[in-house]
Amino acid sequence: MNILELHDVSMVYGQVAALRNVSLTVSPGEWVAVMGASGSGKTTLMNIIGCMDRASHGVVILDGEKLSRMAARDLTAIRRDKIGLIFQQFHLVPYLTAVENIMIAQYYHSMADEKEALQALERVGLQHRARHLPRQLSGGEQQRLCIARALINCPKLVLADEPTGNLDEDNQNTVLDLFHRLHAEGSAIIMVTHAPDVAAHAQRVVHLEFGRIVNDAPRAPHGISSGEPDKCAVGNMAK
Amino acid sequence: MFFEIVRGAVTRQKRKLLVMACAMTLGISLATAMLNVMFDVGDKVNQELRAYGANIVVSPRGASFLGDIYGVEEGVGVADKYLAEAELPRIKTIFWAFNIVDFTPWLDIMVRLDEDSAPVRLAGAWFSKHLDLPTGESVDTGAVNLKSWWDVRGAWLDDSDISGVMVGSALAAKRGIKVGGTLPVRFRDADGAEWVERMTVRAVFHSGDREDEELVATLAAVQKLAGLEGKVRRVEVSALTTPENDLARRAAQNPYTLSRQDWEVWYCTAYVSAIAYQIEEVLTNSRAKPVLQVAESEGIILRKTRLLMLLLTILSLACTALAISNLVTASVMERSAQIGLLKALGATDGQIYLLILAEAFVATALGGVAGYVVGLGFASIIGQAVFGSNVAAKGLVIPLIVVLALLVTIGGSLPAMRMLARLRPAEVLHGR
């Protein structure tokens, strides 16, 4: 079963069609890069897949559940239980420490567990920064923290919106290494990026232009390809 | 975790929460002051009005009946009815004894100052009579307190002084009577026998009433002159009372028409009619009547004052709610990305409301406590400025203030809540 299926999905804002009849499937453990110029519909696509927006037309199926007719409350539950979000701007809570920023995702998912949150920080190499506030962390560290937060609830699908967009080359490589490890451990990843060198790390690259998919081509994998994921990616990363 | 989030938000937004707490302090302080004054104003106005004399007059039952029906004040059936002086301390033993501020008995007789002159009323009273009550307590009561507005030149009489007299200013002016002089006071009894007593003028007083044409002596002196030892014609009582309402008015007409439940409420409330009824219970063959003008004035003043206080309380709290509304809304707008993130992480609208309310409640709690303390200060200042005494802090105000503060916070946060409900994470996180 595919982790994600989009059938003829369109999104219209007023008179503007941000997405036009997009169809896309993503298999469990697959790493897909979405590329396109500004205004091509990448963010709209991510919002629909991430249950933060509803498509105007078409069918979206995530992990076997049809999102199109779900109420906002149910979409929130799906997003909480099945999706890990990574943002270009990091979006960390500024007055909470690194470990608390992870625990907040646990809290709204089920129950905050500091020990588990510290382990997640250790996996992204930030164990020594656990009690630091986001403003005390570098851009790369903040993004690693964002990744740890996205993975803490073992999501079925990781959505990364320009995850390396604000990072220098060293930090970009660190983050991509983390993505490789995630992918190796079986997480499905959809990553929006402008940068072809970043997209080249994905198994498959989808090109969007004016809201349509114009190209959907597989790439040679950089990391270890995976089979069906059966364990929490964060848990596996720890081993 | 919830408390960590709230603590973090509170710590980070110290300034904003301080402004919110200040708004709450202002609102709650005014509400506290107004409510305390509102609840205490009854006693205060009562005390103020007590300076204007008695609000209950007790007279012998038969005399009162003829007075009520025919307006008769003199003659057989009226002037020959008396109350027993020995029973008067019982007035301070009724259920509402502590509300009896002062009382004094009066015994009036007609005298002449020379053989040919017109009769003049000589009234005997207690001035500052020391009473040892059956309850073991003691009080000093009499005209000195009850007629506190009298302008006295000279000295008030001592209750043991049976040769002293106070002369009304009009009478003194008409007859050229001066303090320190003596007056031959002539009393003719029912048998036509005349008794003459030379009395020393201790004071000339101005009351602004009919007493200015009269003489006032101690009760003992008048009783002795008239041969009416142990008897009094009427008793003036000044009592702290609750403003009349429908129940009190019904009871005043006939308390026996009340239901058992209404009776208990009426009897155990300090209505002037209830106190009058209780006085009748302890004084043999007596009729206690409220001085209705005084009682009604109290009711009107209290109702208007309380309404004013209530309006000021509502107004101040409405202003506070507006201020809080602005501050919470500004806070939510400023943190929209953060709130969007929490929604993106799976927080429900209810959890977000709770978070915002919890932050607001911290400011409310701080501002509320400070406001209550400041409000007590305001109430004290109002009490001193208006009534010349402190306004007592009423315990009932505390739960009222807590409820009002919560309502103001929730009400003030409602616009922000609506904004939160409409906030979509996609818009604030991805700019869509």
Interface residues (C-beta under 8 A of the other chain):
Chain A: T43 T44 M46 N47 G50 M52 D53 R73 T76 A77 R79 R80 D81 L85 F87 Q89 H91 V93 P94 Y95 L96 E100 M103 I104 A105 Q106 Y107 Y108 H109 A112 R149 D161
Chain B: M1 F2 E4 I5 G8 A9 T11 R12 A337 Q338 G340 L341 L342 K343 A344 L345 G346 A347 T348 Q351 R424 P425 A426 L429 H430 G431 R432
